[in-house]
């Protein structure tokens, strides 16, 4: 499976499992009911997808203006910190308001979620590639832009 179909299947499955796992995490860490936590999980998933699109568009526009091309480790770290930092800025107030907890509690909950998603993303991507095969960009042949 390649192209747009692969991306749609990836994001759909990723977010489906993410909402279920985030709901459980919010229930445990914030002491919320399943219904209340699931609304927060769906909202955070929606925010993450929208922020991903906006942030990556801005990052790529900035990146295109740089004289040094490619994606060094430093640039990838800057990308990850920028993305996660923006997500924290959006989600902490959302969690505090919706789950009726303090901003500090929401920040701690969100930190747990960030750490969890680092592991989840790695494992999900590994499993997805094993089940559906590698994307064309990772199969060799033509050089792909990073």
Secondary structure, 3 states (H helix, E strand, C coil): CCHHHHHHHHHHHHHHHHHHHHHHHHHHHHCCCHHHHHHHHHHHHHHHHHHHHHHHHHHHHHHHCCCCCCCCHHHHHHHHHHHHHHHHHHHHHHHHHHHCCCHHHHHHHHHHHHHHHHHHHHHHHHHHHHHHCCCHHHCCCCCCCC
